[in-house]
Amino acid sequence: MQRFAALCATIPVALALRPAIARANPVATTKRHLGALMDLMGGGDSGLISPDKALPGREQAMPNIEGSRHFVLGTDQVKVPEGHKVAVFANGCFWGSEKGIWRFPYGIYSTAVGYCGGFSPNPTYQEACSGMTGHTEGVRVVYDPKEISFSDILRWFWEAHDPCSGMGQGNDRGTQYRSGFYYFDDDQKRLIESSKEFYEKKLGRPITTEIAAASDYEQYGGVWFFAEQYHQQYLAKPGARPYCSAQPQGVDLDGFSEWCPADLQETYAPKLPDAFWAKEKPRKGCSVVNSPNEPVVL
């Protein structure tokens, strides 16, 4: 009972960290932290819900997303222009994860936050945070491969969180915060898996990141669903609080030629210079939330 009382006492503190969201949707915020509380009571390692027990979801897509513009970049949040590609990943609270990518100096057409890797079509924030849909908070990146490499996005993904933390990230606990990367083609699969093996050795701990094909989720309506509009580019909006629980480990994923398969090295060579990583790479304490909102200028 003492542990339960102590955990309950953390809810007001957690709510205070996200006042803008609490005002916009107090039910969602309360459910989020109650869900985190339940996972903490179980040690933070509660298992992923099975598809047959997941909430039913709905046919209707998230309103006010189609045709909306990126708050910082001004681009269409849904469109994938010709010649562009998509990456979908999850590495903790999606606010900071999204900001780190939209700040790339070039090559990023748009970013968005949402729910990925679950079993209930078109979930709401409340539903995803209950752990009853199987989704994890994620980021969708639309990028131009002529200007930015998938390996650059992949490096940011690994370095911006602790991929060994199981069902949670920092203070955020539950299956909705698990690490994951969902590939759309065989090249992405090979790059994710080979970089994971390399980075795992550098960290010296088993990586728990979920790696799966986006096509695996077609039977559930798709791998990706957009989150509510008030979550999109949250950290750049007036009144936002710099909340982030990501746990960068301070270990670089360098040595591209060492981990990338030989036949992919020419196509996926990094395009971001060393100067970018020296100044802007993720650092312990989730430094990205206090960075400027605008893309980096090299």
N, C-alpha and C positions, 0 to 999 in steps of 0.2 A: 504493500500500500504506500509506503514511503516513496518508492521509486515512481509509482503511478502519479502521486501528488507532485513530485518534482517535475515529471514530464509534462503534466498538465500546466504547470506554472510557466512553461516555455511558450505556450501558445500565444499569450498577449505580446510577448517580445517578438515572436516571429511575425505576428500580424503587423506590428509597428514597423517592421522592415519594409513592408510593401503597402504603404498607405494609399497610394493612387489606385492600386488594384482593389484594395479593400473597399474604397469608396465606390469604384465602378461596379464591383460584384462581390459584396461581402460574403455571400454564400459560397462562392468559389474559393475565396481565400480561407474561410473557416474549414471547408472540406479538405483543402490541400493540407493544412497543418494538422488536422485530425488524422488524416491518412498517414502523414509522416509520424505522428505520435504512435499510431498502431504498429507501424513498422519498427519503431524504436523499441516498443515493448517486446517485440519478437526478435530483437537483436539486429534489426535492419536488414535481414537477409530473407524475408518472406519470399516465397517462390512466385513466379509468373503465373497468372491465372490461365487456366486451360481455355481453348477456344469455345468449348461447349458450355462453359460457365460464364462467359463474357456477356456484358450488356448487349442488347440487340442493336443499338445505334439507330440510324435513320437514313432515309434516302436523300433528304435535303442537305445540300452543301452549306457550309458556313456562310451566313449572309454578309453582305458588304465587302466581300473580298474580290470578287470578279470585277476587273477593271480598275481596281484601286491602285494608287501610286505609292511607291516606296517613299517613306517620310524623309529620308536623307538623299537618296540617289535620284528620286523623281521618276523612276522607271516603273513599268507595269509589274505588279507583284506576281502575276500569274503567268504571263506570256513567256514562252521560250523562243527567242528569235532564231531564225535559220542559222545554222552553223554553231549554235551554242549547245552546251551540255548541262546536265543536272547532276548534282551530288546531294545526297541526303544522309545526315549523320546526327547523332545525339551524344552529347558529352556534358551533361549536367543542366542546370537551369538555362533555358533557351535564350534568355535575354542577353547575357554576356557572350554566349556562343555565337549568336547572330552578329553582334556588334564587331567581334574580332574579324569576321570575314568581310563585312561591308566596308571596313576600313582599309582593305587591300588597296594599294595605289592604282591598280588598273586591272582590267579583265573581268570584274564582277558586274554583271548586268543587274541582278537583283538578289536579295536575300529575303527569307520569310521564316517565321517560327510556326510550329505546328506539332502534330502528334503523329508518330511513326512507329512501325513495327508492332501494330496491335491487331485486334480482331473485331472491333466494333466500328462500322462505317460512320464517318462524320461525327465523332465524339465532341462533346463540349469540354470545356476546361474542368468543370466539376467532375464529369465522368472520368476523364483521363487521370485526374489527380486522386480519384478514389482507388485506383489500381484495378478497377473492374473492367477495363477495356483492353488491357495488355499493352497500351501505348507507352512510349517514352517521349519526353519533351525533346523535340528535334529542330533541326535547321535545314532548310532547302536552299541550295545555292544554284543560281543560273549563271554560268560563266562562259567566257569565250576562250576556248582552248588555244587559240592563236596568240592570246595575250597573257594568259595565266595557265599554269600547269596543274593537273590534278594532284601532282606530287606536292605542290605548294599548299593546296587545301588540306591534303592529308597530313602534312607536317604540322600545320596549325592545329588540326584536330587532336593529334596525339599530345602535343606539348601543352595544350590549353586546359588539360584536366588530369586527373589520376585515373588511368584506365584499368587499374587493379582493384577498384573499390567496390566491385559487386553491385548490389542493388541500392545504389545511392551515390551521392557526391557531396562531400563535406557535410554540412548540417542538413541537407536535403536527403531524406531516406525514403526508399520505396522503389518499386519496379519502374515507376514513371520517371526515375532519374538515372536509369542504367545507361551505360555507355554502349553505343551501337553504330555500325556503319552498314549501309544497305546499298549494294552495288547494282548497276544497271547493265553492265557488260562484263565480259571475261577479263578485259584489261583492268578494270577497276577492281575486280575480285583478286587478281594476282598481285596488284600493287598494295591493296589493303593487307592481304595475308602476309606478303613478304616483309612489309614494313613492320607489321605486328611482331613477327618473329624476331626481327632485328632489335626493335625497341624494347621488347620483353627482356632480352639479354642485357641491354643497357640499364634497365630499371632493376633487374635482379629479382623480380617478383612476377608471379603469373598474371597475365593480362586477362581480364574477364569480359572484355568488349564483345558484344554480340555482332557477328558478321553473317549476313544473310542476303540472298538475292531479293531484289525488289519484287520480282515476279512471284515469289513465294506467297505474297500477300494479296495477289489479285483475287483470290477466292474470298477475301474479306473486304473487298471494295478498293483495295490499293494499299501501298505501303505508306502513303503520305496523305494527311488531311490538314488544311490550314487551321491555325488557331484563330480565336476571335480578334477583331481588328484592334482592340485596345492593347493587345500584346505585341502587335507588329512594331518593330523598332522602338520598343518601350523606352529603352535607356536614352534615346535621343529626344524624347517628348517632354514638354514642360511639366514640372512637378514630379518627374521620375526620381526615384531614390536609387542610389548605386548599389543595389543588392546583387550579390553573386556568391555562390558557395563552391565554385570550381576550385580544384586543388592542383594547379600546375606543379609539377615535380622538379622543375628547374633542370631537366635533362633534355638535351637537344637531340632531335632526330636528324643528325647530319650524316655525312657519308652516303649520299645518294647512290653512288656507284657501287657501294658495298651491299646495299639491300635491294636495289631495283634489279629485276631480271634483265639479263644482258640484252635480250631482243626488244625490250621496251625503253631502254635508256635514251635513245635518240628522240623518240616521240614524246616522252614524258619528263625530259630534263627540266629541272626547276627554272623558273623565269624570274623569281624574286631574288634580288641581289643579296649578298652577305650583309650589306649595309642596312637593309631593311630588318633582317633578323637581329642584328646587333642592337638596334635601337628599339624595335617594336615587338620582339618575341614575347610570348606570355611569360609572366614572372609570378613567383609565389605571391599569394594574396589577391589573385584575380585582378591584375593591374589594368585590364582592358576597360573595366567599368568607369575608371576615372580618366581615361584617355579622351581626347577631343572626339566629337561625333563625326567630323568630316574625314573622308579618305586621306590616307597618308600621302604627302607630297615628297617625292624623292629628289 
